[in-house]
């Protein structure tokens, strides 16, 4: 294998011909928690990696696009996508700019949901392994629809990326989009996919993971009920459960997460219209 270093400055608004099938969604946002789209000229579909994780590649001959999820902890500056095509490795450079997300303070009545006891921690450690396996699941698929539908009708309460404090204690940033709706409101699959995990988890409550192909995964948390099982093949809009208040919550809502290359990214970038 030969390594060729080819730094490229990305342009956010590339021009494509009418037959190039450029990917409209997700929208690009070169920030931590955002999505970067990189055009790759290759006859055959190339392979791509970011931070040693496989990256979704879609399109067609000579107009492929790598769709890269950027982790929230990514520092500003130049980063690189590794691309393999015809046994040649190429590095594509792109720049990430910083973003200041807002801060949110929440009061949690169940103190164990903020400071778990030893028994809770043993449960959390077991669940974390299962959740990580779902988040890093990879299934090859040629055609992927990345224009997602909103899984439930409701008000956006907590946006992606919030710096969170539970009972005045700092915790990890908010890695999804919270949608407030009445208890039991139908929750639907955001796109065609396969259920790869369901469970009742300490923090997430009743949860469903759906694999849409090439590392594009959606996560639905705090459900009142789960109407699907692992292995189910779903179409966009199929019922998967109901809005609930299970897990660590302050009220009934859906926590909706979207992953690319094992990274939680802003779900609103995948929606054609804001709620």
C-alpha positions in Angstrom: 0.0 0.0 0.0 1.3 3.5 -0.9 0.5 6.5 1.3 -0.1 9.8 -0.5 -0.7 12.9 1.5 -3.0 15.3 -0.3 -4.2 18.2 1.9 -7.4 19.7 0.6 -9.3 22.7 1.9 -13.0 21.9 1.8 -15.6 24.3 0.3 -18.9 24.1 2.1 -20.9 24.7 -1.1 -19.5 22.5 -3.8 -21.1 22.7 -7.3 -22.4 19.5 -8.8 -24.1 18.8 -12.2 -27.7 17.7 -12.3 -26.6 14.0 -12.7 -24.1 13.9 -9.9 -26.6 12.9 -7.2 -25.0 15.1 -4.6 -26.2 14.3 -1.0 -28.6 17.0 0.2 -28.9 15.7 3.7 -27.5 15.8 6.3 -26.6 19.5 6.1 -22.9 20.2 6.6 -21.7 21.9 9.8 -18.0 21.9 10.4 -18.2 22.0 14.2 -18.0 19.5 17.1 -21.2 17.5 16.9 -21.7 18.4 13.3 -21.3 16.6 9.9 -18.6 17.1 7.3 -19.2 16.0 3.7 -16.1 15.3 1.5 -16.3 14.6 -2.2 -14.1 11.8 -3.5 -13.4 11.2 -7.2 -13.3 7.5 -7.8 -14.9 5.0 -10.2 -15.5 2.4 -7.5 -16.9 3.2 -4.1 -13.9 4.0 -1.9 -13.4 3.1 1.8 -13.0 5.9 4.3 -12.0 6.2 8.0 -12.0 9.0 10.5 -10.2 8.5 13.8 -9.8 4.8 12.8 -13.6 4.3 12.5 -15.2 3.5 9.2 -17.2 6.3 7.6 -20.4 6.2 5.5 -19.7 6.7 1.7 -22.5 7.2 -0.7 -23.1 8.5 -4.3 -21.9 7.0 -7.6 -18.9 6.8 -9.8 -16.7 10.0 -9.7 -19.0 11.8 -7.3 -18.8 9.8 -4.0 -19.3 11.6 -0.8 -17.9 10.6 2.6 -20.4 11.7 5.4 -18.3 12.2 8.5 -19.7 12.6 12.0 -17.6 14.9 14.2 -17.3 14.0 17.9 -18.3 16.7 20.4 -14.9 16.6 22.0 -13.1 17.3 18.7 -10.7 20.3 19.1 -10.8 23.1 16.5 -8.3 22.9 13.7 -7.2 20.7 10.8 -8.3 17.1 10.7 -8.0 14.3 8.2 -10.1 11.7 6.5 -8.3 8.6 5.4 -9.5 7.2 2.0 -8.5 4.0 0.3 -9.1 3.6 -3.4 -7.4 1.1 -5.7 -5.0 0.1 -3.0 -3.8 3.7 -2.6 -4.3 5.6 0.7 -5.1 9.3 0.5 -5.7 11.8 3.3 -8.2 14.6 2.8 -7.8 17.6 5.1 -10.7 19.6 6.5 -11.1 22.2 9.2 -13.3 22.2 12.3 -14.3 25.4 14.0 -15.2 25.7 17.6 -18.8 26.1 18.8 -20.1 27.3 22.2 -23.1 25.3 23.2 -25.5 26.6 25.8 -25.7 25.4 29.4 -28.7 23.7 30.9 -29.3 23.1 34.6 -31.8 20.3 35.5 -33.2 19.2 38.9 -33.5 15.4 39.2 -35.7 14.1 42.0 -34.2 10.6 42.0 -30.8 11.2 43.5 -29.5 7.8 42.3 -30.0 9.0 38.7 -27.3 11.6 39.5 -25.1 9.7 41.9 -25.6 5.9 41.4 -24.9 3.5 44.2 -22.5 0.6 43.8 -25.2 -1.8 42.6 -26.4 0.8 40.1 -22.8 1.2 38.8 -22.5 -2.6 38.2 -25.7 -2.4 36.2 -24.5 0.7 34.3 -21.2 -0.9 33.4 -23.0 -4.0 31.9 -25.4 -1.8 30.0 -22.7 0.5 28.7 -21.1 -2.4 26.8 -24.4 -3.3 25.1 -25.0 0.3 24.2 -21.5 0.8 22.8 -21.9 -2.4 20.7 -25.1 -0.9 19.2 -23.5 2.5 18.6 -20.6 1.0 16.7 -22.6 -1.5 14.6 -21.6 -1.5 10.9 -23.7 -3.0 8.1 -22.8 -2.5 4.5 -25.5 -1.0 2.3 -25.2 0.7 -1.0 -28.2 3.1 -1.0 -29.0 5.0 2.2 -31.7 7.7 2.6 -30.2 10.2 5.0 -33.2 12.6 5.0 -34.8 11.5 8.3 -38.3 12.0 9.4 -39.1 13.4 12.8 -40.0 10.3 14.9 -42.7 12.1 17.0 -44.7 15.2 16.8 -43.9 17.6 19.6 -41.9 20.6 20.9 -38.1 20.6 20.8 -37.1 21.1 24.5 -33.4 20.4 24.8 -31.3 20.8 21.7 -28.2 18.8 20.9 -24.9 19.8 22.5 -26.1 21.4 25.7 -23.6 21.5 28.5 -25.5 19.9 31.3 -25.6 20.1 35.0 -27.8 17.7 37.0 -28.5 19.0 40.5 -25.6 21.5 40.0 -23.2 18.7 39.1 -21.5 18.8 35.6 -22.3 15.8 33.3 -21.6 14.9 29.7 -23.0 17.2 27.0 -26.5 16.4 25.7 -26.0 14.1 22.8 -29.4 14.1 21.2 -32.6 16.1 20.6 -35.4 16.1 23.2 -38.9 16.2 21.9 -41.7 16.8 24.4 -45.0 15.0 23.8 -47.8 13.4 25.8 -47.1 10.0 27.5 -47.8 7.2 25.0 -47.6 9.3 21.9 -46.5 7.2 18.9 -42.8 7.1 18.2 -41.9 6.1 14.6 -38.8 4.9 12.8 -37.0 7.9 11.2 -36.0 5.8 8.1 -35.9 2.2 6.8 -33.7 0.0 8.9 -33.2 -3.0 11.2 -33.6 -3.0 14.9 -30.2 -4.0 16.4 -30.9 -3.4 20.1 -33.7 -2.9 22.6 -33.5 -2.7 26.3 -34.4 -1.0 29.6 -31.4 1.0 30.6 -30.6 2.8 33.9 -30.1 6.3 32.3 -31.9 5.9 28.9 -34.9 3.9 30.1 -36.7 1.9 27.4 -34.6 2.3 24.3 -34.5 1.2 20.7 -31.6 1.3 18.3 -32.2 1.2 14.5 -29.4 0.5 12.0 -29.9 2.3 8.6 -26.6 1.1 7.1 -22.9 2.1 7.0 -22.9 3.3 10.6 -26.0 5.5 10.3 -27.9 4.6 13.5 -30.8 6.2 15.3 -31.6 5.9 19.0 -34.9 6.4 20.7 -34.9 6.7 24.6 -37.2 7.0 27.6 -40.0 5.1 25.8 -43.1 4.1 27.8 -43.2 0.9 25.8 -41.3 -0.9 23.0 -43.3 -2.4 20.2 -40.4 -3.9 18.2 -37.7 -6.5 18.8 -34.1 -7.1 17.7 -33.9 -8.2 14.1 -37.2 -6.5 13.0 -37.0 -4.9 9.6 -38.7 -1.5 9.6 -39.9 1.0 7.0 -39.8 4.7 7.5 -42.8 5.6 9.7 -43.3 2.2 11.3 -44.4 2.3 14.9 -41.6 1.4 17.4 -43.1 2.5 20.7 -44.5 5.3 22.8 -43.2 8.5 24.4 -42.5 7.9 28.0 -40.6 9.0 31.1 -38.4 6.0 31.9 -34.8 6.4 32.9 -33.3 9.7 33.9 -35.9 12.3 33.0 -37.8 15.3 34.3 -40.9 14.5 32.3 -42.3 12.6 29.4 -40.3 13.1 26.2 -38.4 11.4 23.5 -34.6 11.6 23.5 -33.7 11.1 19.8 -30.1 10.4 18.9 -28.4 10.1 15.5 -25.0 8.4 15.0 -22.4 8.4 12.2 -19.2 6.5 12.5 -20.0 5.7 16.1 -20.4 9.4 16.9 -23.4 11.2 18.2 -24.2 14.1 15.9 -26.9 16.8 15.7 -30.2 15.2 14.6 -31.5 18.5 13.2 -29.0 18.3 10.4 -30.9 15.4 9.0 -34.3 17.0 9.0 -35.7 18.8 5.9 -37.6 21.2 8.1 -37.4 22.3 11.7 -40.4 21.5 14.0 
